[in-house]
Amino acid sequence: MKPIYIAAYHQSKFGKLLAATQEEMIAGAVTGVCAEIGVSANAMDVGSIAAACNFSLHQQGLMAGLLAGVEGMAAKPLEAVENACASGGQAVLSCIYKMQAGLGDTAIAVGLEKMRDNAGRADGKLVGEALGYFSDPDEREGKTFVFPHIFAEIMQQYMQAWSVTERDLAQIAVQEYANALHNPFAQMKVELTLDQATTVAGPNRYLVEGLPLKTYDCSQITDGYAAIILATEEGLSRLGLDKHNCVQIAGWGQAVDPLQQEQRHVLEPAGAYRAMRSAYAMAGVTPADIHAAEIHDCFTVMGALGTEIIGKATPGKGAAYWTDGNAGPDSSCGINTSGGLIAKGHPVGATGIAMIGWAALQLLNKVPTPLQVKNAQHAATFNIGGPVCASVCTVLRGPR
């Protein structure tokens, strides 16, 4: 296959974009990422765009048409992709597939989500209903906030199966909030202590009666966009870039487990493990070679599970990896140095692209100094959609 490289990355600040429209966000993503390397959108051969809530929150389909409306993007092979919260990662794979199929040598993947109103307020019930559509209908009954409820159940299963405590999982949020303080793009700029994260007081409350999930265990309702330009070696040459200065997407994998709960094992999801193994095999590396990673921690339990899926801990030991201090920027593998979904923010369609983009910045030594992992040559990303159903994984190789 053709080697695929990251030519440029750009994102908005995550959080509140107020009155910005979807059209304005898409235009900002395209023009912003092109400006990173001084090219115009005309230089893009193909593209994909990801969003998950465009129908439910904005009554807008045909997102590819909005992408085509950006100057320089019309009359090109474009498509919109949706794979729940893995939509951003899927858009990147869509671009890779197009280039591997010979449709072009340069590609742009755009992801976005507008989840708050024009004043920056979040309608939790409305967003909860919209995201709930990405679950099995039989699992929605009696759940006001479907995904927090489902993941509260997964959290309880994880704790009971592996003798893990709420305090163990809260340590993940504490580390990520600390990281987000240094990330200029992050939504949450709050110093969080372990006592605050585990004490039910103020904003921190149990979301479902009788289940362990609390406010600080959860990712954010977020506006944001991200875009990445990918290229083959020929595409890099056209863009005026040297491959020796670029991060390579050395491996990728994608798999989907059944949506129905009784057909999947959420504590050891077969599709997620298969996708990650495929990415490692393609890249020719092992988990031991990974020194930076961005994983899909929509809830703290996924921070633990994700650590296991990327191979940094055995099943049941993901939380311990964090509590033992192994996930910080100055540790053996900096995980979610961006702040993760919990503190950086989770604009659903942009999340998978932002993971890959931040991981690439790590390998280029371009993240803020307190977050920079030293001497990292490979990074991994793990993006999920639904209740641990859709998985998109990548392995990145730094410049050589």
N, C-alpha and C positions, 0 to 999 in steps of 0.2 A: 504494500500500500504506500501511497505518497505520504511522506512526513508532513505533519500539520503543525504550524507554529502560531503563536499568539503575537500579532503585530501591534495591537493597541488595546487598552482597556480604559473605560470611563464610567463613572457612576455619579448619580446625584447624592446629596446628603439624604440619609434615610430619616423618616419621621413624618413631618407635615409639609406637604407641598401646596397647601391652601387651595387657591383657585386655579391652579394649573390644570389644564385639560389633558385628556389622553393624547390628543394630537400634539400639544405643546411638549409633553413628556417624551414622546417618540422623537420629535424633531430635536429636542435637547440631547437625547441619547445619541442619535446619529451624528449630528454636527459636533457634539462633544468628543466622541471617540475618534472621528476623522481628524479633528484639530490636534489630537495628541501626536499625530505623526505627519501633520501638514498635508493631508490629501483631501479630496472632495468625495462626496458620496458616489460620484460617477465612477470612481475607481473600484467600486464593489461589483462583483459579478453576480452573486447570489445572496440570499438572506433568509432569515427566519425570525419570527417574533413570538414571544411568549407572554401570555396573561391568563389568569385563571378566573377572575371575577368580572370580566368585561360584559358578559351577558347578564349576570345576576345583579350587579351593582350599577351598570351603566347602559344596559339594553343595547349593547354594541357587539355585533359579530364582525366578521371579515376584517380582522385586525391587520391582515396583510395589505389590505387596501389603504389603511391609514399609513402603513410604512411606505407604501408606494407614493403616497402624497408628499413625502419629504423630497425636496429638490435633489435630483440626481438618482432617485431610487425607482422611478417609474419604468414599466415595461421590462422587468427583470424576473427571473424565477424566484418568487417569494412565497412563503407560506406561514400561516399561524399554526403553532403547536400548543397542545394542552395535555399535560400529564399531572394534573393536580399541582401540588407544591414542587414537583420535579419538572415543571414546565420549562424553567430557565435552562436547566441542564439539557433537557430534550432539544431545545432550540440550538444549543451548541452542537449536539450530535447531528441534528438535521443539516446544519451547515457543513459539518465534516462529511456526511454521507453525500451531499451534493458535489463536493469537490472530489471525493473518491470516485464518483460516477462520471467525472469529466465534464461537469456543467460549468466549471469555472475554477479559478485559482485564488480568488479573494472572496471572502464572505463576511457578512455582518450578522451577529446574533443580538437581538434586542429583547430585553425583558422589562416589564413594568407592572405596577399595580397601584391604583388609586383607591385606597380603602377608607379614607377619612373625608369629611365634607369640606366645603370651601373655607370654613373657619378653623379647620384642624380637629374638629370633634370626631370621635369614633362612636358609631352606633353599634355597640357590641352585639345586640340581639340580631340586627340585620346582617352584620358580617358573619356572625355565628351561623345563621341560616344559610348564607351563601356558601360558606366553606363546608357546611354539612352535606351539601349535594355531592361531595366527593367521598361519601361513605356509602355503605350498603343500606338501603332503605330500612331493612329490618333492624339495624342498629341505631336508628334515629329516635325511635319511639321513647317518649318520656325524657328525652335529653334536650334541655333548653339550649345549651351550648354543646353541640355534638362532639366536636373534636377535643376540647378540654375534658369532656366526660369520658370519651373513649381512651384518651391517653392517661387519664386518672386511673382507669381500670388497668391499663398496661403497667403503669407505675406500681400499682398495688401488686400485680402479678410478679413483677421484677423483684420487688422488695421481699415478698414472701418466698419466692423460688431461691433467692441467693442470699438471704439474711442481710439485706441492705437497709439502711435507715433513711428517714427523711433528711437527716442532717448530712449524711454522706452525699446524697444527690444535690442538696443545696450548695455544697462546695463548688459544684460546676457553675452555678449562677454567680457565685461570689467572684470566682476567677474571671468570668466573662465580663461582669460589670467593671472589674478593675482594668481589663484590657480596653474596654470601650472608652474609658476616660481619655485614652491617648489616640483613639481613632477619630479623625476629624469628620468622617462620614457617618458615625454611629448615632443612633437615636437616643440612647440612654446615657446621660452624663451624671450618674449618681454613685456615690461611694456606698457600697453595700457590704455590711458585715455579716458573718455567719449567724450571729445571734438575730439580726434583723430578718435574715432570710428564713429562719426557722421559727420565729415567734409570730403567733397570730395576733397582729395588732396593726392599727392604721390601715394602709393599703394592702397589707399582706393578710389574706384570708383563704380559707378552704373554698375551692370553687364548687365542689360537689360534696354534699353531706355524706360522711362515712368513708370518703376516699382521700388519699394523702396529698393530692395536688394543691399547691398554694399559688398565689399570685406570682411570686418571684420564681416559680418553676416554669413560667410560661413565656413564650415569645411575644412579640409586640404586634399590634395592629399598625401597619406602616404604609406610608406612601413612599414610592421611590422607583428609580429606573436604573438600568445598567446596560452597557453595550460592550461587545468585544469584537475585534476584527481578527479573523483567522486567515491564514494563507498557506499555500504550498510554497516550496522553494522558489518556483517561478513567480508566484504571486508576490513574495517578499521582494524579489528583484524588481518587479514592476513598481512596488511601493517605495523603492529606494532604501530597503532595509537589509542588513546583513544577518543571516541566520545565526551566526555565532554570537549575536547580541540578543537573541530572542529565546523565550521559553517555548519548549516544544510540548504539545499534548502527546505524550509518548504512548499512552494507553487509555482505553476507555471501555466501559461495559454498561449494559443496560438490561434490566429484566423486570418483570412484573409478577407479583404474587397475586393469588385470587383476592377479590374484594371481600368475599364472605369470610367471616371470622373463623368458622369451623374448618375452613380449608387452608388456613395458614398458621404458622407458628411464629407469633410476634416476638418472642424472646430470642429466636434464632431464625430470622426470616431467610428462607432459601434463596429467593431472588436477589436480595441485597448481597448476600455472601457470594453468589455466583457472579453478579456484576462486578464486585470488587476483585474477585479472583481473575476475571477476564481482563480487567484493566492492568493488574499486576503482570499477568502473563504476557500481554501485548508489549508492555514496557520493558519486560525482562528484568524486573526488580522484585524485591520482597518487602514486606512491611518493615523489616529492619533498616531498609534504605530510606525510609520516609522520616524526615525531620520537621516537617510542617504539614498541617492538615486543616481543612475546613469541613466540618461535618454538620449535618442537618439536625440541630438541637431545637426543634420546635417546642420541646419540653425537656426538662433536665434528664428524664429517663432516656431520651433519645441521645443526649450527650454521652451517657454511659453505653448505650447500645451501639452508637456510632463508633465509639472508641474500640469496641470489640469487633465490629464489622471491618474496620480498616486494618485489623490485625495487631493492634497495639495492646490488646488485652484478651484473655480467653473469656468465654461466656461467663457472665456473673462477676467479672473482675473489672469491668469498665469504670464503675464509680470509684473503686479503690485506686485506679490509675490517677484520677484527679486528686483524691484526698491525700495520696502519697506525694503530691507535688510534681508529677511527671508531665503535666500538660501545659505548664506556663511557658512564656516566651524564652526563658533562659534554661529550659529543661531539656530532656532527651528528645521530645517531640512537641513543639508548640502547636497546640490544638485550639482552633477558633481564637487566634490572636486578634482577629477583627472585632471580637465581642460576641460572635455567634448570633444566631437569630434572637436569642434571649435579650441581648443588650445592643447589638448592632442594629437589629430590626429585621422584619420579615415581610417585605413587599413581594408577595408570593411569586409572581411571574419573573421577578428580577433576582430572586434568591440564588438559584443555581448558577447564574452568570456571575453574580457577585462573589460567590465562593471561589470559582475558578480565577476570577480577576484578582482577588486578594492573595490567593495562593501564588499566582504568577508574580505579583509585586514582592512577595516574600523572597522568591528565588532571584529576583532582580535587585534585592537589597534596597527596596524603595518604600518600605513601610516606616512609620515613625520609630525612632531609635529604641524606645522602651519596649516595642513590640517585635523588634527584629530578631528572628532566629538566626543564630550564627552558623555559617558554613553549610547551609541547607542546599543540597543538590537536587533533591526530589521532593515533591509534595503530592498529597492525595486529597481528593474531594469526594464527598458522599452526600448526594442530594436525594431526598425521598418525596413521594407524593402519596397522599391518603394515609390510612392507618397502617403504615409500614408496608405499603403495597408496591408502588412504582419506585424503582431505584436507578439513578444515573451516577456512575462513578468515573473518575478520571485519575490518571497519574501524570504529573507534569515533571519535565526534566529541565533544569536550569541551563543557562548559556554555557557553551563549551568553547 
